[in-house]
Amino acid sequence: MSRKPELRGRAARLARLFPAGRGQAARTPFVLLVVLLLGGGLIGLLVLNSALSEGSFRLDDLQKQTKNLTDEQQALQRDIDAYSAPDALQRRARELGMVPGGDPAFLDPDGTVKGAPSPAALQHTTRTTAPLPPEAILPAAPASPAPRATPGTPTQTSTSPIPASPAPPTPVSTPQPATTPTPGR
């Protein structure tokens, strides 16, 4: 009933470029393309979400590690401050048998002495122990292998040469300052 009019000229040429009928074949690639784009987008979002979650967990672990290391650093700094406090230094110096020094003397670059040195005042303490042996003060030498015990020979159980508390050192005479310049100094 409906008859298509015949086209002539330019309209006929344009009509040949377009397909004559609308078919299902033209719609299928478009639908397939849209489904693939949506599926690819969803997979991309899933991968992005999992990467962000992994980064969040790693960030949380690093923040916990940073907090622990900061706490440890602060504890070590408190220990350093306690050991370097003047009263702690003085107490440890007394334990080692040190005494406060006297008035110092200074050498000028030309070798002259400025000031009058005085010996350190020896403080009397009530300790009754012997002075520390040199091996307790100096770093320990490499240990040689222990001798093997043979049957019938007693073995030594304690090798600690350090006494319980050190005594103050014996007074030493203070040398007189030199008045001649030392070459090279």
C-alpha positions in Angstrom: 0.0 0.0 0.0 2.7 2.3 0.6 4.8 2.7 -2.3 8.1 4.4 -2.1 8.5 7.2 -4.5 11.2 7.0 -7.0 14.1 9.3 -6.3 15.9 11.0 -9.0 19.2 12.8 -9.2 21.0 13.7 -6.1 18.5 12.1 -3.8 18.9 8.8 -5.6 22.6 8.9 -5.1 22.3 9.6 -1.4 19.7 6.9 -1.0 22.1 4.3 -2.4 24.6 5.2 0.4 22.2 4.2 3.2 21.1 0.6 3.6 17.6 -0.1 2.3 16.2 -1.8 5.4 16.7 -1.6 9.1 18.0 -4.9 10.2 19.0 -6.5 13.5 22.6 -6.9 12.2 23.3 -3.2 12.6 22.0 -3.1 16.2 24.0 -6.1 17.5 27.6 -4.6 17.3 26.4 -1.5 19.1 24.9 -3.5 22.0 28.0 -5.6 22.2 30.2 -2.5 22.4 28.1 -1.0 25.2 28.2 -4.2 27.2 31.9 -4.5 26.8 32.5 -0.9 27.9 30.3 -1.3 30.9 32.0 -4.6 31.9 35.5 -3.1 31.4 34.5 -0.1 33.5 33.3 -2.3 36.3 36.4 -4.5 36.2 38.5 -1.3 36.2 36.7 0.0 39.3 37.2 -3.3 41.1 40.9 -3.3 40.4 41.2 0.4 41.4 39.2 -0.2 44.6 41.4 -3.2 45.6 44.6 -1.2 44.9 43.3 1.7 47.1 42.4 -0.8 49.9 45.9 -2.4 49.8 47.5 1.1 49.9 45.3 2.0 52.9 46.4 -1.1 54.8 50.0 -0.4 54.0 49.7 3.2 55.1 48.1 2.0 58.4 51.0 -0.5 59.0 53.6 2.2 58.3 51.8 4.7 60.6 51.9 2.0 63.4 55.6 1.4 62.7 56.3 5.1 62.8 54.6 5.5 66.1 56.5 2.5 67.6 59.8 3.9 66.3 59.0 7.4 67.6 58.2 6.0 71.1 61.5 4.0 71.1 63.4 7.1 70.0 61.8 9.2 72.8 62.6 6.5 75.4 66.2 6.4 74.2 66.4 10.2 74.4 65.1 10.1 78.0 67.8 7.6 78.8 70.5 9.9 77.2 69.1 12.9 79.1 69.2 10.9 82.4 72.8 9.7 81.8 74.0 13.2 80.8 72.4 15.1 83.7 75.1 16.8 85.8 74.2 14.9 89.0 74.3 11.6 87.2 77.7 12.4 85.7 79.0 13.5 89.1 77.7 10.3 90.7 79.3 8.1 88.0 82.6 10.0 88.2 82.7 9.4 92.0 82.0 5.7 91.5 85.0 5.6 89.1 87.1 7.3 91.8 87.4 10.7 90.0 87.6 13.9 92.0 86.9 17.5 91.0 89.9 19.2 89.3 91.7 22.2 90.6 92.3 25.5 88.9 93.5 25.0 85.3 96.5 26.5 83.6 96.4 27.5 79.9 99.2 27.5 77.3 99.4 30.3 74.8 100.4 29.5 71.2 103.9 30.9 72.0 104.3 28.4 74.9 103.8 30.7 77.9 101.7 29.5 80.8 98.7 31.5 81.9 97.3 30.9 85.4 98.6 28.9 88.3 97.5 25.3 88.2 96.5 23.6 91.5 96.2 19.9 92.2 92.8 18.3 92.5 91.5 18.0 96.0 91.2 14.4 97.1 87.9 13.7 98.8 88.0 11.2 101.6 85.4 8.5 101.3 84.6 5.6 103.6 85.2 2.9 101.1 87.3 0.0 102.2 87.8 -1.8 98.9 91.0 -1.9 96.9 91.5 0.2 93.7 90.4 -1.2 90.4 92.9 -3.3 88.5 94.0 -2.0 85.1 92.1 -4.8 83.3 88.8 -3.6 84.8 89.4 0.0 83.4 91.0 -0.8 80.0 89.0 -2.6 77.3 89.3 -6.4 77.6 91.9 -8.1 75.4 90.7 -10.9 73.1 89.9 -13.9 75.3 92.0 -17.1 74.7 90.1 -20.4 74.7 89.5 -21.8 78.1 91.7 -24.7 79.1 90.0 -28.0 79.2 89.4 -29.5 82.5 91.0 -32.8 83.1 89.7 -35.2 85.7 90.9 -34.4 89.1 91.6 -30.7 88.4 89.4 -28.1 89.9 87.8 -25.6 87.5 87.5 -21.9 88.2 83.8 -20.8 88.4 84.2 -17.0 88.5 86.6 -15.0 86.4 85.4 -11.5 87.3 88.3 -9.3 88.4 86.0 -6.3 89.1 85.4 -5.6 92.8 81.9 -4.6 94.0 82.7 -0.9 94.4 85.9 0.9 93.3 88.1 3.0 95.7 89.4 6.4 95.0 92.8 6.5 93.3 96.0 7.3 95.3 97.1 10.9 95.2 99.6 11.7 92.5 102.0 14.6 92.6 101.1 17.3 90.1 104.0 18.1 87.6 105.1 21.7 87.4 104.2 23.4 84.1 106.9 23.7 81.5 108.0 27.2 80.7 109.7 26.3 77.4 107.7 26.1 74.3 107.2 22.6 72.8 108.1 22.5 69.1 105.3 21.5 66.8 102.5 22.3 69.2 
